[in-house]
């Protein structure tokens, strides 16, 4: 079975981050992190204050991603510094985050 991450095989995903100075240990750490994230329901990646309100960047599984998309207004698909959009990463309000925790657990 080929492991996928954001629509790419694990090897394709990791190949984006490898250069001449990348060590084997760095690749191993990256693979370990990706495997751990596959078993989690969601993970808070970052938090920030937006217009005086706390928001969180959350990476989540498919079930939670589908649920977030059904919620009204208090979420955005996360866009990184390189203008990449990820299907399973969202910027969500604190209120929506609390609903997520109550519905899916910590």
Buried (B, 14 or more C-beta within 10 A) or exposed (E): EEEEBBEBEBEEBBEEEEEEEEEEEEBEEBBEEBEEBEEEBBBBBEEEEEEEEEBBBBBBBEEBBEBBEEBEEBBBBBEEEEEEEBEBBBBBBBEBBEBBEEEBEE
